[in-house]
Amino acid sequence: FGKAYCMMAEWANAQSRYDLAIQMAGKALSAKKPDTQAYVERAASYSRLHKDKEALLDLDKYITLHKLKHNAYERRASILENLHLYERALADYRTMQKVHYCDRTALKEAFCLDKLNKRAEAITCLNNLLKRNPEDDAGYEARGKVQAKLGRLKEAIADFTRAIQLIPSPNVYKERAAAYEKMGRKDLADRDLKEAERI
């Protein structure tokens, strides 16, 4: 039965035996009663072996068969990002958001928009995230980075400051230091860099 082979593929993936997982997934798919979940297992194996194109083909097949499987869209979008296919990754993230909204997915959506130089849309996406969850430090950090790229340094600093207030992080201090540096405030940039080293 395909299900038994699929379970063996899942076990092999957990043991980092990816070649065996691919073999078991293949058997699961060619069994008299195939288990299509094996496409996802085999895609995971291919992805871990850095065979993203093969992984993508399996996830495409799986999604064709199971339109609303959230985890398959997420895995495919992640692989599409690795391949720098941001437009397609963005489409998958947006499909996921329609099924079930998630802050983490909104961050990934904004990342893709930024990579596509659609920074105004990225800001809108992050504004929506922060409206839903005003305590999301990663949302403020992400929006601050986009604001800085747009040259909106005061807004970027405000976002980085809010992220630091929520959860102090060396990376955010460094981001804010870079923004201060661009504004000609070397004193404040140096202070933030020292704080980043201290944490």
Residue frames relative to the residue before (quaternion, step in Angstrom):
aa qw qx qy qz dx dy dz
F 1.0000 0.0000 0.0000 0.0000 0.00 0.00 0.00
G 0.5797 -0.6257 0.4100 0.3230 3.54 -1.04 0.82
K 0.6191 0.5772 -0.3461 0.4046 3.57 1.01 -0.80
A 0.6442 0.5232 -0.3184 0.4581 3.59 0.99 -0.85
Y 0.6662 0.4841 -0.3023 0.4801 3.59 0.94 -0.86
C 0.6246 0.5366 -0.3362 0.4569 3.58 1.06 -0.74
M 0.6399 0.5093 -0.3219 0.4771 3.58 1.02 -0.79
M 0.6321 0.5143 -0.3304 0.4762 3.59 1.06 -0.69
A 0.6277 0.5241 -0.3309 0.4710 3.59 1.07 -0.73
E 0.6352 0.5236 -0.3191 0.4696 3.58 1.02 -0.83
W 0.6446 0.5117 -0.3123 0.4745 3.59 0.99 -0.89
A 0.6633 0.5112 -0.3072 0.4521 3.59 0.90 -0.92
N 0.6269 0.5232 -0.3359 0.4695 3.60 1.02 -0.75
A 0.6501 0.5209 -0.3088 0.4590 3.58 0.99 -0.88
Q 0.7014 0.4346 -0.2481 0.5076 3.61 1.18 -0.61
S 0.4407 -0.7089 0.4264 0.3484 3.60 1.36 0.08
R 0.4604 0.6360 -0.4712 0.4018 3.58 1.11 0.71
Y 0.0866 -0.8864 0.4539 0.0291 3.50 0.65 1.24
D 0.6209 0.5339 -0.3530 0.4526 3.61 1.03 -0.68
L 0.6443 0.5004 -0.3134 0.4860 3.57 1.03 -0.80
A 0.6295 0.5396 -0.3313 0.4502 3.59 1.00 -0.83
I 0.6414 0.5164 -0.3181 0.4698 3.59 0.99 -0.83
Q 0.6475 0.5216 -0.3072 0.4630 3.57 1.00 -0.88
M 0.6868 0.4776 -0.2830 0.4692 3.60 0.88 -0.95
A 0.6314 0.5262 -0.3319 0.4629 3.58 1.04 -0.76
G 0.6228 0.5402 -0.3318 0.4585 3.56 1.03 -0.77
K 0.6579 0.4939 -0.3001 0.4829 3.58 1.01 -0.83
A 0.6262 0.5413 -0.3335 0.4513 3.58 1.05 -0.75
L 0.7051 0.4659 -0.2611 0.4664 3.56 1.04 -0.77
S 0.7254 0.4072 -0.2457 0.4976 3.60 1.15 -0.53
A 0.4317 0.7020 -0.4605 0.3297 3.62 1.27 0.08
K 0.6647 -0.4954 0.3722 0.4174 3.57 -1.29 0.34
K 0.7460 0.1741 -0.1213 0.6313 3.56 1.14 -0.73
P 0.1525 -0.8387 0.5153 0.0888 3.61 0.21 1.23
D 0.2594 -0.7220 0.6196 0.1662 3.53 -1.28 0.58
T 0.3118 -0.8014 0.4826 0.1659 3.57 -0.30 1.25
Q 0.4853 0.6399 -0.4428 0.3987 3.61 1.25 -0.18
A 0.5342 0.6373 -0.3893 0.3962 3.58 1.24 -0.44
Y 0.5506 0.5874 -0.4041 0.4341 3.62 1.15 -0.45
V 0.6664 0.4970 -0.2968 0.4698 3.58 0.98 -0.88
E 0.6491 0.5135 -0.3168 0.4633 3.59 0.96 -0.85
R 0.6803 0.4805 -0.2946 0.4686 3.56 0.91 -0.92
A 0.6114 0.5440 -0.3433 0.4608 3.59 1.07 -0.72
A 0.6315 0.5245 -0.3297 0.4662 3.59 1.01 -0.81
S 0.6444 0.5173 -0.3171 0.4654 3.59 0.98 -0.85
Y 0.6636 0.5004 -0.3066 0.4640 3.57 0.85 -0.96
S 0.6492 0.5307 -0.3187 0.4420 3.56 0.93 -0.89
R 0.6761 0.4876 -0.2938 0.4677 3.58 0.95 -0.86
L 0.6772 0.4424 -0.2774 0.5184 3.57 1.24 -0.46
H 0.4658 -0.7080 0.4022 0.3464 3.58 1.38 0.23
K 0.4603 0.6185 -0.4827 0.4154 3.56 1.09 0.81
D 0.0667 -0.8731 0.4827 0.0136 3.52 0.68 1.21
K 0.6358 0.5384 -0.3497 0.4284 3.60 0.97 -0.71
E 0.6470 0.5006 -0.3130 0.4826 3.59 1.02 -0.79
A 0.6281 0.5355 -0.3250 0.4617 3.56 1.03 -0.85
L 0.6458 0.5412 -0.3056 0.4434 3.54 0.98 -0.90
L 0.6353 0.5306 -0.3286 0.4549 3.59 0.97 -0.83
D 0.6673 0.4979 -0.3037 0.4633 3.59 0.95 -0.88
L 0.6759 0.4839 -0.3035 0.4657 3.58 0.93 -0.82
D 0.5903 0.5520 -0.3613 0.4651 3.59 1.11 -0.64
K 0.6564 0.5057 -0.3083 0.4673 3.59 0.94 -0.91
Y 0.6647 0.5169 -0.3054 0.4447 3.56 0.90 -0.95
I 0.6809 0.4896 -0.2870 0.4628 3.58 0.89 -0.96
T 0.5890 0.5593 -0.3643 0.4556 3.60 1.10 -0.63
L 0.7132 0.4478 -0.2430 0.4814 3.58 1.04 -0.82
H 0.7907 0.1782 -0.0531 0.5832 3.58 1.08 -0.79
K 0.2526 -0.8511 0.4399 0.1356 3.57 0.31 1.29
L 0.8184 0.2984 -0.1342 0.4723 3.62 0.83 -0.88
K 0.3608 0.7211 -0.5140 0.2925 3.61 1.04 0.65
H 0.3886 -0.7797 0.4533 0.1885 3.54 -0.20 1.38
N 0.6984 0.4942 -0.2948 0.4255 3.61 0.79 -1.01
A 0.6225 0.5375 -0.3507 0.4480 3.61 1.07 -0.62
Y 0.6342 0.5115 -0.3285 0.4777 3.59 1.00 -0.78
E 0.6517 0.5235 -0.3200 0.4459 3.58 0.94 -0.87
R 0.6668 0.4912 -0.3056 0.4698 3.57 0.90 -0.91
R 0.6628 0.5021 -0.3172 0.4562 3.57 0.91 -0.89
A 0.6444 0.5238 -0.3254 0.4522 3.59 0.93 -0.86
S 0.6365 0.5314 -0.3225 0.4567 3.58 1.00 -0.82
I 0.6625 0.4853 -0.2998 0.4855 3.58 0.97 -0.84
L 0.6256 0.5323 -0.3346 0.4618 3.59 1.00 -0.79
E 0.6145 0.5297 -0.3411 0.4747 3.60 1.06 -0.72
N 0.6388 0.5328 -0.3244 0.4504 3.59 0.94 -0.91
L 0.7116 0.4278 -0.2376 0.5042 3.57 1.11 -0.74
H 0.4365 -0.7205 0.4207 0.3367 3.59 1.37 0.09
L 0.4269 0.6582 -0.4863 0.3849 3.56 1.12 0.74
Y 0.0534 -0.8811 0.4698 0.0079 3.52 0.71 1.19
E 0.6033 0.5628 -0.3647 0.4316 3.61 1.05 -0.68
R 0.6894 0.4647 -0.2743 0.4833 3.58 0.93 -0.91
A 0.6213 0.5316 -0.3385 0.4656 3.58 1.04 -0.77
L 0.6354 0.5394 -0.3130 0.4553 3.56 0.99 -0.90
A 0.6389 0.5262 -0.3253 0.4572 3.59 0.96 -0.85
D 0.6590 0.4952 -0.3109 0.4731 3.60 0.99 -0.80
Y 0.6473 0.5090 -0.3300 0.4616 3.59 0.93 -0.83
R 0.6592 0.5011 -0.3144 0.4643 3.59 0.98 -0.77
T 0.6051 0.5305 -0.3526 0.4776 3.59 1.08 -0.65
M 0.6430 0.5248 -0.3154 0.4601 3.58 0.97 -0.87
Q 0.6645 0.5201 -0.3084 0.4391 3.58 0.93 -0.91
K 0.6263 0.5341 -0.3395 0.4552 3.59 1.10 -0.66
V 0.6662 0.4899 -0.2940 0.4793 3.57 1.09 -0.75
H 0.7785 -0.1424 0.1458 0.5936 3.57 0.90 -0.99
Y 0.3443 -0.7584 0.5157 0.2008 3.60 -0.52 1.18
C 0.0290 0.7806 -0.6217 0.0572 3.55 -1.04 0.91
D 0.5222 -0.6544 0.4498 0.3111 3.60 -0.89 0.95
R 0.6539 0.5312 -0.3152 0.4370 3.58 0.92 -0.93
T 0.6480 0.5022 -0.3135 0.4792 3.58 1.03 -0.78
A 0.6100 0.5456 -0.3473 0.4577 3.60 1.06 -0.71
L 0.6271 0.5266 -0.3302 0.4694 3.59 1.04 -0.76
K 0.6648 0.4947 -0.2976 0.4741 3.58 0.98 -0.84
E 0.6061 0.5478 -0.3349 0.4694 3.55 1.09 -0.77
A 0.6723 0.4918 -0.2879 0.4725 3.59 0.91 -0.95
F 0.6088 0.5546 -0.3437 0.4513 3.60 1.05 -0.77
C 0.6657 0.4949 -0.2959 0.4736 3.59 0.92 -0.93
L 0.6449 0.5198 -0.3214 0.4589 3.58 0.94 -0.86
D 0.6292 0.5275 -0.3217 0.4715 3.57 1.03 -0.81
K 0.6662 0.5045 -0.2963 0.4625 3.59 0.92 -0.92
L 0.6898 0.4524 -0.2584 0.5027 3.58 1.17 -0.63
N 0.4478 -0.7092 0.4197 0.3469 3.59 1.37 0.13
K 0.4671 0.6181 -0.4777 0.4142 3.57 1.11 0.76
R 0.0176 0.8790 -0.4757 0.0281 3.52 0.77 1.12
A 0.5977 0.5424 -0.3767 0.4545 3.60 1.06 -0.57
E 0.6497 0.4977 -0.3085 0.4848 3.59 1.04 -0.78
A 0.6154 0.5448 -0.3402 0.4568 3.58 1.06 -0.76
I 0.6354 0.5188 -0.3191 0.4746 3.59 1.01 -0.85
T 0.6456 0.5184 -0.3197 0.4607 3.61 0.92 -0.88
C 0.6408 0.5278 -0.3109 0.4627 3.57 0.97 -0.90
L 0.6997 0.4559 -0.2648 0.4822 3.59 0.91 -0.93
N 0.5796 0.5579 -0.3736 0.4618 3.60 1.12 -0.57
N 0.6535 0.5128 -0.3037 0.4667 3.57 0.98 -0.90
L 0.6260 0.5346 -0.3289 0.4627 3.56 0.99 -0.85
L 0.7249 0.4489 -0.2499 0.4588 3.58 0.81 -1.04
K 0.5688 0.5530 -0.3864 0.4704 3.59 1.20 -0.39
R 0.6818 0.4777 -0.2699 0.4839 3.57 1.03 -0.86
N 0.8083 0.0721 0.0135 0.5842 3.55 1.00 -0.89
P 0.1374 -0.8492 0.5063 0.0605 3.60 0.18 1.26
E 0.6527 0.4938 -0.3190 0.4780 3.60 1.28 -0.02
D 0.4591 0.6954 -0.4393 0.3357 3.61 1.23 0.29
D 0.2862 -0.7965 0.5104 0.1525 3.58 -0.14 1.30
A 0.6344 0.5339 -0.3338 0.4485 3.60 1.02 -0.77
G 0.6140 0.5501 -0.3395 0.4530 3.58 1.11 -0.66
Y 0.6634 0.4851 -0.3011 0.4836 3.59 0.97 -0.86
E 0.6399 0.5217 -0.3306 0.4572 3.58 0.97 -0.83
A 0.6696 0.5010 -0.3003 0.4588 3.59 0.88 -0.96
R 0.6691 0.4863 -0.3092 0.4693 3.58 0.93 -0.88
G 0.6183 0.5530 -0.3383 0.4443 3.58 1.05 -0.75
K 0.6461 0.5196 -0.3190 0.4593 3.59 1.00 -0.83
V 0.6643 0.4860 -0.3058 0.4784 3.58 0.96 -0.85
Q 0.6229 0.5375 -0.3392 0.4561 3.60 0.99 -0.84
A 0.6505 0.5211 -0.3168 0.4527 3.59 0.95 -0.88
K 0.6500 0.5122 -0.3166 0.4636 3.60 0.98 -0.82
L 0.6796 0.4653 -0.2799 0.4933 3.57 1.14 -0.61
G 0.5232 -0.6581 0.3941 0.3713 3.60 1.31 -0.03
R 0.5037 0.6262 -0.4319 0.4095 3.58 1.27 0.26
L 0.0879 -0.8747 0.4754 0.0338 3.52 0.57 1.24
K 0.6332 0.5244 -0.3477 0.4507 3.62 0.96 -0.75
E 0.6640 0.4911 -0.3013 0.4766 3.58 0.96 -0.87
A 0.6260 0.5368 -0.3314 0.4585 3.58 1.05 -0.80
I 0.6615 0.5048 -0.3043 0.4637 3.58 0.91 -0.93
A 0.6284 0.5297 -0.3324 0.4626 3.59 1.00 -0.79
D 0.6683 0.4901 -0.3021 0.4711 3.59 0.96 -0.84
F 0.6565 0.4990 -0.3180 0.4678 3.59 0.91 -0.86
T 0.6283 0.5405 -0.3283 0.4530 3.57 1.03 -0.80
R 0.6615 0.4926 -0.3110 0.4723 3.59 0.94 -0.86
A 0.6302 0.5274 -0.3336 0.4619 3.60 0.99 -0.78
I 0.6507 0.5104 -0.3039 0.4730 3.59 1.01 -0.85
Q 0.6312 0.5305 -0.3345 0.4563 3.59 0.99 -0.78
L 0.6819 0.4798 -0.2880 0.4710 3.59 1.02 -0.79
I 0.7721 -0.1274 0.1184 0.6113 3.60 0.83 -1.03
P 0.3143 -0.7633 0.5313 0.1907 3.62 -0.33 1.21
S 0.0348 0.7999 -0.5938 0.0799 3.56 -0.88 1.01
P 0.5436 -0.6295 0.4379 0.3413 3.62 -0.93 0.83
N 0.6447 0.5401 -0.3284 0.4298 3.61 0.96 -0.84
V 0.6805 0.4757 -0.3039 0.4672 3.59 0.92 -0.85
Y 0.5987 0.5380 -0.3614 0.4706 3.60 1.06 -0.67
K 0.6599 0.5027 -0.3070 0.4665 3.60 0.98 -0.83
E 0.6251 0.5261 -0.3332 0.4706 3.59 1.04 -0.77
R 0.6774 0.4778 -0.2989 0.4728 3.57 0.91 -0.91
A 0.6076 0.5534 -0.3493 0.4501 3.59 1.07 -0.73
A 0.6469 0.5180 -0.3187 0.4600 3.59 0.98 -0.85
A 0.6476 0.5083 -0.3158 0.4717 3.58 1.03 -0.79
Y 0.6365 0.5134 -0.3247 0.4753 3.60 0.99 -0.82
E 0.6212 0.5557 -0.3308 0.4425 3.58 1.01 -0.88
K 0.6729 0.4973 -0.2906 0.4641 3.58 0.94 -0.92
M 0.6742 0.4761 -0.2903 0.4843 3.58 1.17 -0.57
G 0.5278 -0.6481 0.3963 0.3799 3.57 1.31 -0.08
R 0.5412 0.6017 -0.4071 0.4234 3.59 1.24 0.35
K 0.0930 -0.8429 0.5297 0.0178 3.56 0.48 1.27
D 0.5926 0.5798 -0.3660 0.4228 3.58 1.09 -0.67
L 0.7006 0.4456 -0.2640 0.4907 3.58 0.90 -0.93
A 0.6045 0.5464 -0.3489 0.4630 3.60 1.09 -0.69
D 0.6635 0.5012 -0.3029 0.4656 3.60 0.91 -0.93
R 0.6287 0.5387 -0.3308 0.4529 3.58 0.99 -0.81
D 0.6810 0.4851 -0.2907 0.4652 3.57 0.92 -0.90
L 0.6388 0.5225 -0.3316 0.4571 3.60 1.00 -0.75
K 0.6317 0.5141 -0.3293 0.4778 3.59 1.06 -0.72
E 0.6503 0.5110 -0.3104 0.4686 3.55 1.01 -0.82
A 0.6213 0.5362 -0.3381 0.4605 3.59 1.05 -0.74
E 0.6595 0.4942 -0.3069 0.4761 3.61 1.00 -0.77
R 0.6526 0.5466 -0.3107 0.4229 3.58 1.04 -0.81
I 0.6579 0.5349 -0.3209 0.4220 3.61 0.98 -0.83
